[in-house]
Amino acid sequence: MPYVGRNQHGKIVAVGASESADLAEWVEPNAPDLRGFLAQLAPAEDDLSRSDQALIRVVEDIVNTLIEKNVIRFTDLPEAAQHKLLERRSMRRAKGSLKLLGEETLTDLKL
């Protein structure tokens, strides 16, 4: 991929992994017109999905606060949850955004 087909105006109207009569032009995978075409195919993110993403961050911050205040121990959590929290903590630190609800700085998790 990507081979593309274009209409009479030069706009991409089809994309495929292999060359064919309708998909005769190979384009760079990061070509702006290809990215634009693919973005139109993706379903629009609905309000519930956006809310879910924000809520995940809030729940993560609540868990971190409960651990920080010794209400629960990190090791009390299931192993899969510990792994996910450590993974997210690492990602957030890498971005320099380990914040409680986007405002207060959290200290390290007490493991």
Backbone as a ProteinNet text record, in pm:
[ID]
protein_1_A
[PRIMARY]
MPYVGRNQHGKIVAVGASESADLAEWVEPNAPDLRGFLAQLAPAEDDLSRSDQALIRVVEDIVNTLIEKNVIRFTDLPEAAQHKLLERRSMRRAKGSLKLLGEETLTDLKL
[TERTIARY]
85.5	0	90	51	-79.9	-77.4	-163.9	-192.2	-325.2	-336.7	-458.1	-519.6	-648.8	-722.3	-771.2	-768.6	-809.7	-925.9	-1006.6	-1114	-1060.3	-1147.3	-1105.1	-1047.7	-1070.8	-1017.8	-887.4	-839.3	-714.3	-726.7	-850.2	-870.5	-870.7	-811.8	-811	-952.7	-993.1	-1126.3	-1121.4	-1001.9	-988	-843.3	-825.7	-692.4	-688.6	-574	-558.3	-413.9	-394.7	-261.7	-183.8	-252.6	-182.1	-232.1	-146.9	-178.1	-284.8	-374.3	-477.6	-514.3	-609.7	-651.8	-706.5	-778	-836.4	-740.9	-638.1	-542.2	-401.6	-376.1	-252.5	-139.8	-169.1	-66.6	-22.3	107.3	161.5	193.7	158.1	190.2	260.6	334.6	400.4	293.1	316.6	216.3	180.5	271	240.5	204.1	167.8	127.7	5.5	7.4	-103.7	-240.5	-247.9	-379.2	-427.3	-335.5	-374.6	-421.5	-347.1	-389	-526.2	-550.6	-681.6	-793.2	-767.2	-867.4	-897.6	-792.4	-811.8	-882.8	-854.9	-921.1	-1071.7	-1111.6	-1254.3	-1323.5	-1247.6	-1306	-1328.6	-1245.6	-1255.7	-1385	-1455.7	-1579.1	-1546	-1630.9	-1611.7	-1621.7	-1534.7	-1535.9	-1660.3	-1737	-1859	-1832.2	-1930.8	-1917.2	-1886.7	-1947.2	-1925.2	-1779.9	-1722.2	-1581.8	-1489	-1514.7	-1432.3	-1446.3	-1567.7	-1592	-1521.3	-1523.6	-1455.5	-1306.7	-1244.9	-1101.7	-1070.6	-1153.9	-1132.8	-1156	-1256.4	-1286.3	-1174.4	-1113.1	-999.7	-890.7	-862.6	-759.1	-799	-925.1	-973.8	-962	-1005	-997.2	-851.8	-764.2	-621.3	-570.3	-608.5	-566.7	-624.7	-747.9	-809.5	-733.3	-703.6	-628.5	-492.5	-422.8	-292.8	-304	-409.2	-429.4	-456.5	-538.2	-565.6	-437.7	-351.5	-223	-134.4	-128.4	-44.7	-85.9	-215.6	-266.7	-274	-218.6	-214.5	-352.9	-451	-584.3	-583.1	-512.9	-489.5	-340.2	-294.6	-155.8	-153.7	-50.3	-33.4	-40.1	21.2	25.2	-108.8	-206.7	-341.8	-415.5	-370.3	-435.4	-398.3	-486.3	-451.4	-325.1	-251.6	-125	-144.4	-251.2	-276.2	-298.5	-369.7	-392.9	-262	-178	-47.4	34	35.1	110.9	59.7	-71.6	-130	-99.6	-111.4	-82.7	63.6	154	296	324.3	259.5	276	227	110.2	54.1	139.8	186.6	270.6	396.2	454.6	574.4	545.9	434.5	398.2	372.7	302.5	271.5	397.4	488.6	614.7	694.8	695.4	768.8	716	589.9	529.7	533.7	581.2	590.2	455.6	357.6	222.6	162.4	242.6	187.9	121.2	-6.1	-81.6	-212.8	-259.5	-389	-496.4	-579.7	-686.9	-634.2	-508.7	-450.8	-404.5	-403.7	-367.7	-254.5	-272.5	-174.6	-75.3	51.8	151.4	143	147.8	148.9	291.8	308.9	440	444.7	559.7	574.9	476.6	434.1	350.8	431	368.3	435.6	412.6	515.9	503.7	538.2
-114.9	0	121	229	261.4	291.3	224.7	259	333.4	434.7	516.1	527.2	554.9	590.9	733.1	807.5	948.1	974	1076.3	1116.5	1214.5	1266.3	1356.1	1488.3	1519.1	1642.4	1617.6	1494.1	1460.4	1427.2	1418.7	1385	1234.2	1187.3	1044.3	998.3	888.5	833.5	686.5	625.1	485	458.6	363.4	325.8	174.8	117.3	-26.4	-65.2	-191.5	-240.9	-285.3	-309.8	-354.4	-278.6	-278.3	-207.5	-282.8	-207.4	-265.8	-161	-193.8	-98.8	29.5	15.8	132.5	200	127.2	178.2	172.7	262.2	254.6	341.6	432.1	527.3	495.2	474.4	454.5	591.2	613.6	740	710.3	806.8	794.6	778.7	692.2	669.9	795.5	892	1014.4	1131.9	1104.7	1212.2	1285.2	1417.9	1494.3	1459.3	1440.4	1409.7	1270.4	1176.4	1043.6	1052.1	1124.3	1140.1	1205.3	1304.6	1370.9	1275.8	1194.3	1096.3	996.5	942.9	844.7	905.8	1032.6	1099.5	1109.5	1127.2	1134.8	1000.6	891.8	759	722.1	777.4	744.7	802.5	723.1	776.7	889.8	987.9	1101.5	1054.9	1109.4	1073.7	1134	1051.5	1102.5	1157.4	1226.1	1289.9	1189.3	1072	970.8	923.8	904.4	862.9	968.9	1094.6	1203.5	1207.4	1187.8	1186.9	1068.6	952.7	834.7	861.8	923.4	951.6	1045.2	1145.2	1238.2	1167.8	1081.2	1010.3	912.9	850.4	761.1	837.3	957.1	1039.9	1072.8	1104.7	1137.2	1015.6	898.4	776.3	745.2	759.9	738	831.6	958.3	1054.5	1020.4	972.4	932.8	814.9	714.4	598.4	643.3	727.5	777	853.2	930.5	1005.7	911.6	809.8	712	640.2	609.2	545.8	643.5	766.2	869	892.1	886.6	911.5	783.6	676.3	547.1	491.5	524.9	466.7	324.9	307.9	175.5	163.8	39.8	16.1	-21	22.1	-10.8	-161.9	-235.8	-381.7	-448.3	-372.8	-426.5	-439.1	-365.8	-366.3	-493.8	-539.6	-655.2	-624.9	-729.1	-712.4	-638.9	-670	-603.5	-453.4	-417.3	-275.7	-206.8	-275.2	-218.4	-189	-284.5	-268.1	-147.8	-138.1	-26	107.9	113.4	238.6	278.3	181.2	211.6	258.5	194.6	232.5	375.3	406.9	542	645.1	610.2	703.2	735.8	634	653.5	744.8	721.8	804.9	949.5	967	1103.1	1176	1104.9	1168.2	1209.5	1122.8	1153.8	1281.4	1305.9	1428.1	1542.6	1514.4	1619.2	1666.9	1574.1	1618	1535.9	1491.2	1415.6	1513.9	1539.7	1638.7	1578.5	1624.1	1582.5	1669.8	1605.7	1676.6	1799.3	1791.8	1898	2018.1	2010.4	2129	2103.9	2014.4	1994.9	1884.1	1902.2	1802.8	1688	1564.2	1446.1	1409.3	1352.1	1296.3	1155	1091.7	954.1	862.8	759.3	655.9	587.3	555.2	483	334.8	268.9	126	41.3
0	0	0	-49.4	-101.8	-252.7	-322.1	-460.6	-458.3	-538.3	-535.9	-674.2	-671.6	-791.3	-774.2	-880.6	-874.7	-970.2	-938.5	-1028	-1132.6	-1217.1	-1324.7	-1273.3	-1144.7	-1084.7	-1009.7	-1012.1	-946.3	-798.9	-750.4	-609.4	-591.9	-482.1	-451.7	-420.6	-487.6	-465.2	-422.8	-429.4	-390.3	-349.9	-257.1	-208.3	-195.3	-228	-214.3	-189.9	-153.5	-121	-243.9	-352.6	-472.8	-595.1	-695.1	-819.1	-896.7	-959	-1045.5	-1149.8	-1234.5	-1337.4	-1275.3	-1163.6	-1097.1	-999.2	-958	-859.4	-920	-1011.2	-1090	-1037	-945.8	-899.9	-757.8	-739.5	-605.1	-547.5	-421.8	-354	-222.8	-173.8	-44.1	63.9	161.3	266.3	345.2	352.3	428.1	337.7	213.2	121.4	177.9	176.1	234.5	175.8	44	-13.7	27.6	46.6	95.4	239.8	322.2	462.3	471	386.9	386.4	347.5	245.4	201.7	312.7	375.9	482.3	602.8	632.1	744.9	720.3	593.8	562.4	582.7	568.4	584.9	730.5	819.1	961.4	1017.3	1095.4	1154.7	1251.4	1252.8	1342.7	1487.1	1571.2	1712.5	1776.7	1843.7	1905.1	2045.1	2098.9	2229.5	2339.7	2334.1	2436.6	2435.7	2318.8	2310.4	2368	2336.4	2392.4	2544	2592.8	2736	2801.7	2737	2790.6	2807.6	2710.2	2717.7	2834.3	2853.5	2964.5	3098.4	3103.9	3227.7	3265.5	3168.5	3195.8	3269.5	3226	3289.9	3433.7	3454.6	3589.2	3681.1	3633.6	3714.5	3748.3	3652.4	3676.9	3785.9	3780	3881.5	4019	4023.4	4150.8	4211.5	4131	4180.5	4233.5	4157.8	4203	4334.7	4352.2	4475.9	4593.1	4570.9	4676.9	4719.9	4623.9	4655.5	4731.7	4685.3	4749.1	4894.1	4920.3	5055.7	5139.2	5086.9	5155.8	5188.4	5107.8	5123.6	5067.1	4956.7	4899.9	4870.2	4860.4	4821.6	4674.3	4607.7	4466.4	4446.5	4537.7	4525.8	4554.2	4606.1	4624.3	4490.9	4393.1	4261.9	4186.1	4098.3	4014.9	3932.3	3902.3	3831.1	3697.6	3625.6	3497.1	3517.8	3624.8	3654.6	3692.5	3769.9	3805.6	3679.7	3588.2	3463.7	3384.8	3369.8	3294.1	3360.5	3493.5	3563.4	3548.3	3558.2	3539.9	3397.2	3302.2	3162.2	3138.3	3190.5	3174.5	3247.5	3368	3443.3	3363.7	3303	3222.3	3102.2	3036.2	2921	2962.5	3074.2	3119.4	3162.7	3228.9	3268	3146.1	3045.5	2923.3	2858.7	2873	2819.2	2919.3	3041.1	3142.5	3191	3194.3	3230.9	3343.7	3439.1	3551.5	3647	3621.8	3697.8	3745.4	3858.3	3910.3	3846.5	3766.2	3696.1	3622.4	3578.4	3498.8	3577.5	3712.3	3789	3887.7	3983.1	4089.1	4051	4085.3	4055.2	4153.2	4103.1	4188.6	4222.3	4339.8	4373.2	4319.9	4331.5	4282.3	4352.7	4278.2	4339.9	4447.6	4557.9	4665.6	4642.6	4594	4560.2	4679.7
[MASK]
+++++++++++++++++++++++++++++++++++++++++++++++++++++++++++++++++++++++++++++++++++++++++++++++++++++++++++++++

